[in-house]
């Protein structure tokens, strides 16, 4: 039996295809609606207005100072007077002060009064090793020979250093050791002056100078029967013992 309708004229044959096309179109329109951006024109205007308000500055009102023009230069006189600058100048005759052979000069006598001339004694410094009579340290007066007095002087200085020696606390904490060379002068009054020192550290040098400055007054050395200054040198060792 033949069908009554033409199969090509059936409406429900492509319904699924039409549904998919419609669904796709709806989804596309929905996605496009979410992507659309809207800008408010009022907000733009307000931002521009605020920005221009911040850029406003008060311009100070300046006053132009008008200075008066300088005065015109003085005009030249109409009549120019000519003054004579020629004057009579008196000549001055300068006499010569030179003497000729015919001039007689009387003998002049110049009297020289007696002038007191004082002898200035020079401060002579003699080394301890070559002095004729060495300085006498207290306690060495009874010795007769110069060799004995010299040895006694050296011994007394060594005893003085040992008795007055004090290791600087700061140098002891920092472990500073070494030898300080001290040189001083015993002047004509028997006192210690002109102390010079040279060592590895200032702390040791100061201690060595303090010890030497404490030396007692001695009898000054003599050279050719006159008291003279005597130079003396001695090393002082700063050693820490465990």
Buried (B, 14 or more C-beta within 10 A) or exposed (E): EEEEEEEEEEEEEEEEEEEEEEEEEEEEEEEEEEEEEEEEEEEEEEEEEEEEEEEEEEEEEEEEEEEEEEEEEEEEEEEEEEEEEEEEEEEEEEEEEEEEEEEEEEEEEEEEEEEEEEEEEEEEEBEBEEBEBBBBBEEBEEBEEEEEBBBBBBEBBEEBBEEBEEBBEEBEEEEBBBBBBBBBBBBBEBBBEEBBBEBBBEBBBBBBBEBBEEBEEBBBBBBEEEBBBBBBEBEBEBEEEE
